[in-house]
Amino acid sequence: MAADERGVTPQSENFSAWYNDLVVKAQLVDRGPAKGTMVIRPYGYRIWELLQAELDRRIKDTGHDNAYFPLFIPESYLRREAEHVAGFAPELAVVTHAGGKQLEEPLVVRPTSETIIGEMMAKWVSSYRDLPLLLNQWANVVRWELRPRVFLRTTEFLWQEGHTAHADEADARRETRLMLDTYEEVARDIAAIAVVTGEKTPGERFAGAVSTQTIEGMMRDGKALQSGTSHYLGENFARAFDIAYTDVSGERKLCHTTSWGMSTRMIGGVIMTHGDDKGLVLPPRLAPYQVVIVPIGRGEKGEAAVAAARELAGRIKAAGVRVHIDDRLQLSPGFKFNDWEMKGVPIRLELGPRDIEAGTVLMAKRLGAEGKQTLSLETVAQDLPKLLDEFQDYLLARATRFREDNTVGVDGWEHFTEAVGTGWARAFHCGEAKCEDEIKAATAATPRCVPFDGVSESGACVRCGTPSAYGKRVIFGRSY
Amino acid sequence: MAADERGVTPQSENFSAWYNDLVVKAQLVDRGPAKGTMVIRPYGYRIWELLQAELDRRIKDTGHDNAYFPLFIPESYLRREAEHVAGFAPELAVVTHAGGKQLEEPLVVRPTSETIIGEMMAKWVSSYRDLPLLLNQWANVVRWELRPRVFLRTTEFLWQEGHTAHADEADARRETRLMLDTYEEVARDIAAIAVVTGEKTPGERFAGAVSTQTIEGMMRDGKALQSGTSHYLGENFARAFDIAYTDVSGERKLCHTTSWGMSTRMIGGVIMTHGDDKGLVLPPRLAPYQVVIVPIGRGEKGEAAVAAARELAGRIKAAGVRVHIDDRLQLSPGFKFNDWEMKGVPIRLELGPRDIEAGTVLMAKRLGAEGKQTLSLETVAQDLPKLLDEFQDYLLARATRFREDNTVGVDGWEHFTEAVGTGWARAFHCGEAKCEDEIKAATAATPRCVPFDGVSESGACVRCGTPSAYGKRVIFGRSY
């Protein structure tokens, strides 16, 4: 059965249709009744739980505490930081009635929690001894999206949002970068997404931030996905909410705050970084099932194969691998192979009467040129962790190569438009917002970031020819 | 410093004021800006995370998958099940505007998710092979409360809600009881709350349920706290949302569904089951810090004590115990002792110059008649897991004795009113809703449950004298 017969448009034909078909067919999500909402089904939610566990551990290991702040924020809170409210006002969902009555002050359903957490920080911080205050929450947030897209832009999504307060700018900037580095590590080592890290240009900053840092992944259609951001907020929110402390010498000072977030959007990143015409390809560290065993055969021989699969699964589980046996009687092996390929399971093991007799098992990796391999039934369980690590490394290497192959340094406008048509361009830019807007209008590309690892260079703006800002090339690309 | 000097009303003086003072002073929560909302601070949230981990593991081990459903439910969904909407309508918060426009259909902020999950179940179930469908979600829900109370009744709270669909009544009823038993186990073995399990009378059922089972804990003021419920919903929601399947013989049948939930309310149960005038008393399995080490001494000797505390903490951590060193320089040992008593840490270790010289450490348990004990510095780390288990067992035994001492079998009305003034009454009841209402109006007591383990008995209704229903005595009490 070909991929399109299963109802998934081939990726090569229409990337966007492929994505929309796949998220539903692989049972990651279903559409919710309210505009732009999604139901995250068990297979999709398990990916999120695995990502959450990895990120939560790192957040705690770096000294942050989890807490929980209310969903409903008084509208007046948002208005206290002018840029912040300007950025978020068009996307707000508002509760006007509750308990059968109209509310005196409408309540905003949080789009992000800087304001309500700022209000609480002001209560909790009084001395330099209370700093740094390092908080994080796992929560749902709501932003009314005009063009919703499953995982990428949904009206409601799940995320963590870190919020911290510091005694001075240096400490807050260190924190901003530390959490960006944490996101980079999770994206690279867990999701196998070859992100680039850097600073957003002023026009692309978070509403209310002094500086926004980002990790940007390249999807297989050459577009960028902003996959996590970390903001240095300066004294902006501290001033609006009076987050202040008394320093060692008794002087009262404003705090410097940060915020940073990573969301269910990452699942979209995994799908679009690794997936192909056959369906999902999941990095082992995020795969609900890292290995699927398909027992082969009918009747008594089939039962023997299921029994052998159970015994093998027990040993694989003991080796610390997430394994699943597909013992659905009514389905053919061929159907099952396609099904688990669509669901992106890294390694499939086929186990039939002849294999059992020979003491072997047939292994098929979800990607790679090797084809099926015959392995020893006795040693396969202990070999799997290494095989899965290799698969994880292979995905990251492939994604890195893809990004490098599709990123080009360009100096002329024609070359620029060509480059951002299929990937990313590294180009000089004047730093003017108006010029950014013109580039976007002409090509749909925006500055993704000024990369941290870019070499020091200057030149003429690729669009307007005036001298470049930033002291290095900017990465431009179309984006989600 | 006495408890009241720290700003916590003694429990014996005013239980309700004690509770309200303590949740804030122990830094579990702070009040949120919108009416009835709470901020769960790191110390309180960590208790929730520990409870969550225990419950989530059991939910998964019994074959349920986590998923996530939208926060916003179209108003029309709730109206499809008549009893359900009647029960929840007065408590709903409603989004009427979003993205700068008035919505065509208002969206309800979920008070519970039977309706939206029912709608999705109808899409996902078609054959008997799809059953049982065993789902759970961890989420925030909103119910507009007239008399909010931190953890017990908040406008927004955190919980898990399980939702399952089954082929027949027997299987659904098995599930209902299995999850009630799971709640009982978590309450008893993790939270050390000596809950009674049983069936709610018809007047106390969940809106839309055929049968509601409950775990009820007795707080130290003699009131009951409903701490978890499990509902058999019959075909009510299956009919309203068309959750149906084709059975083996090809016939189309309605599913039988269940739902069950446990929430942050459990934290209130822990506080009111174990706490005393000095503050919280946390069961070790839910304590963010199971052991606190307070190094004693100033100057060089103080530094040596901190160094010894670090070495000891390393060994304690290696023994699998959550340990914290209180090395705050500006505070006296006495202040620290009071502080950790208020925060309910099960075991405190004091380590000063003389202890280090003698190779000992001073242990103070948060409860118990033993007083301080001198332990060997060398063996204390390996002894702590057992000491903590004993403390956990002690709390459960004490709570069980308290509940038994304050529960009496009564047959006359006068005796009944007396019993429910300080604890629970086991009494015969006619089963009529009107009679339940009269009892409530006269005494504030309601039927908490018909206990599963009650002996078969009949008699005259304690209020109206007509023959008793249920075939056993009902537990009555005032409740939160």
Boltz contact constraints between the chains, C-beta under 6 A:
constraints:
  - contact:
      token1: [A, 32]
      token2: [B, 70]
      max_distance: 6.0
  - contact:
      token1: [A, 33]
      token2: [B, 74]
      max_distance: 6.0
  - contact:
      token1: [A, 34]
      token2: [B, 72]
      max_distance: 6.0
  - contact:
      token1: [A, 34]
      token2: [B, 107]
      max_distance: 6.0
  - contact:
      token1: [A, 37]
      token2: [B, 70]
      max_distance: 6.0
  - contact:
      token1: [A, 39]
      token2: [B, 69]
      max_distance: 6.0
  - contact:
      token1: [A, 39]
      token2: [B, 120]
      max_distance: 6.0
  - contact:
      token1: [A, 40]
      token2: [B, 67]
      max_distance: 6.0
  - contact:
      token1: [A, 40]
      token2: [B, 68]
      max_distance: 6.0
  - contact:
      token1: [A, 41]
      token2: [B, 67]
      max_distance: 6.0
  - contact:
      token1: [A, 42]
      token2: [B, 65]
      max_distance: 6.0
  - contact:
      token1: [A, 42]
      token2: [B, 67]
      max_distance: 6.0
  - contact:
      token1: [A, 45]
      token2: [B, 66]
      max_distance: 6.0
  - contact:
      token1: [A, 45]
      token2: [B, 67]
      max_distance: 6.0
  - contact:
      token1: [A, 45]
      token2: [B, 68]
      max_distance: 6.0
  - contact:
      token1: [A, 65]
      token2: [B, 42]
      max_distance: 6.0
  - contact:
      token1: [A, 66]
      token2: [B, 45]
      max_distance: 6.0
  - contact:
      token1: [A, 67]
      token2: [B, 40]
      max_distance: 6.0
  - contact:
      token1: [A, 67]
      token2: [B, 41]
      max_distance: 6.0
  - contact:
      token1: [A, 67]
      token2: [B, 42]
      max_distance: 6.0
  - contact:
      token1: [A, 67]
      token2: [B, 45]
      max_distance: 6.0
  - contact:
      token1: [A, 68]
      token2: [B, 40]
      max_distance: 6.0
  - contact:
      token1: [A, 68]
      token2: [B, 45]
      max_distance: 6.0
  - contact:
      token1: [A, 69]
      token2: [B, 39]
      max_distance: 6.0
  - contact:
      token1: [A, 70]
      token2: [B, 32]
      max_distance: 6.0
  - contact:
      token1: [A, 70]
      token2: [B, 37]
      max_distance: 6.0
  - contact:
      token1: [A, 70]
      token2: [B, 156]
      max_distance: 6.0
  - contact:
      token1: [A, 71]
      token2: [B, 140]
      max_distance: 6.0
  - contact:
      token1: [A, 71]
      token2: [B, 156]
      max_distance: 6.0
  - contact:
      token1: [A, 72]
      token2: [B, 34]
      max_distance: 6.0
  - contact:
      token1: [A, 74]
      token2: [B, 33]
      max_distance: 6.0
  - contact:
      token1: [A, 90]
      token2: [B, 100]
      max_distance: 6.0
  - contact:
      token1: [A, 93]
      token2: [B, 95]
      max_distance: 6.0
  - contact:
      token1: [A, 93]
      token2: [B, 98]
      max_distance: 6.0
  - contact:
      token1: [A, 94]
      token2: [B, 97]
      max_distance: 6.0
  - contact:
      token1: [A, 95]
      token2: [B, 93]
      max_distance: 6.0
  - contact:
      token1: [A, 95]
      token2: [B, 95]
      max_distance: 6.0
  - contact:
      token1: [A, 96]
      token2: [B, 96]
      max_distance: 6.0
  - contact:
      token1: [A, 97]
      token2: [B, 94]
      max_distance: 6.0
  - contact:
      token1: [A, 98]
      token2: [B, 93]
      max_distance: 6.0
  - contact:
      token1: [A, 98]
      token2: [B, 144]
      max_distance: 6.0
  - contact:
      token1: [A, 99]
      token2: [B, 144]
      max_distance: 6.0
  - contact:
      token1: [A, 100]
      token2: [B, 90]
      max_distance: 6.0
  - contact:
      token1: [A, 107]
      token2: [B, 34]
      max_distance: 6.0
  - contact:
      token1: [A, 120]
      token2: [B, 39]
      max_distance: 6.0
  - contact:
      token1: [A, 140]
      token2: [B, 71]
      max_distance: 6.0
  - contact:
      token1: [A, 144]
      token2: [B, 98]
      max_distance: 6.0
  - contact:
      token1: [A, 144]
      token2: [B, 99]
      max_distance: 6.0
  - contact:
      token1: [A, 156]
      token2: [B, 70]
      max_distance: 6.0
  - contact:
      token1: [A, 156]
      token2: [B, 71]
      max_distance: 6.0
